[in-house]
Amino acid sequence: MNKQEQKRKETALKLYNDLNGIMNNIYERWLDEKEYEDINEYAVLFQPKVEEVGGQFIGMTKKPFGFKYVLEDATYHVYVSGSTYGYKRIK
């Protein structure tokens, strides 16, 4: 693994850790409001955080609740499903 790849992985992990509390809170709200609110309205909470670390926000996801973003040459999905909060590289 080269230094650039290591830095990207560390940045993705930091973003994941930084969003832990807010993701769970917003997921709970989404469960209560999903019949009335457009999921894309939640992007305003996460897009700035992604951009702060140099990423490009792609969009929100419903199942599982979360969002996708690009960081350098990798695409990630940050999500909450039931009691599981996670992230993974998807590309």
N, C-alpha and C positions, 0 to 999 in steps of 0.2 A: 504494500500500500504506500503510495507516495504522499508527500506532505499536503498537497492540495486536496486529495481524497480524504485524508485524516481530518483536515480542517473542516471540510464540508460535513463530515459525519458528526463532528463535535458541535457544529453550528445547528444541525438538525436536532440533535439531542438536547441542546440548550433551549431551543424554541419549544420543543415538546415539554420539557420540565417547567419552563416559564408559564405555559398555558394550562398546566394541570388543574388548578383550581377553577379558572374561568370556564374551561371546557365542560367540566362536570356540572357547574351551575347552569350554563347555557343549555346543556343537554336536558336537564330537568325542566327548564322553562319550555324548551321545544316540545317535550312530551305533553305538556299542558296546553300549548298553544298551536300545535301543528295543523289543526283544522282551520285556523283563522289567519295564521301568519305565513308569509312567503319565506321559505328557508333562506333565500338569497339576501334577505334583510339582515341576516346575522353576519354576512361577509364584512360589514363595516367594523366589526369587533376584531376580526382576525387578519384581514388584509394589511392593515398598518403594521402589525407585529411581524408578518412575513416580510414585508418590504424593509423593515428595520434591520433585518439580518441579511439583506441583499437578495431575497427570494422574489419570485413572481407568483402571486396568488392566482390559482386557476378557477376555483369555485367551490361551493358548498356541496355536500353529499347528504342524502336523507338516510340511506341504509347502507352502512351504519352512519349515524350522525357524525359529521366532521367536515373536513375540507382537504383539498389537494393543492399542492404548490410545487414549483420547480425551484431548485437550488443548484446553480451551476448546471451540471449535466445529468442531474438526477431528479426524479419526480417522487414526491412523498405524499402519503395520506395520513393525516392525524384524525383520530376518530374516538368515539365513545359508543360502546355497544353493551347495554345492560350495565354491569358493574365493571366492565373492562375499558380502561383508557389506554390507548396505544398509538403507535405510529409505525409505519413501515415504508420502505422504499418500494415503489411499484414500477419503476422504470429506471 
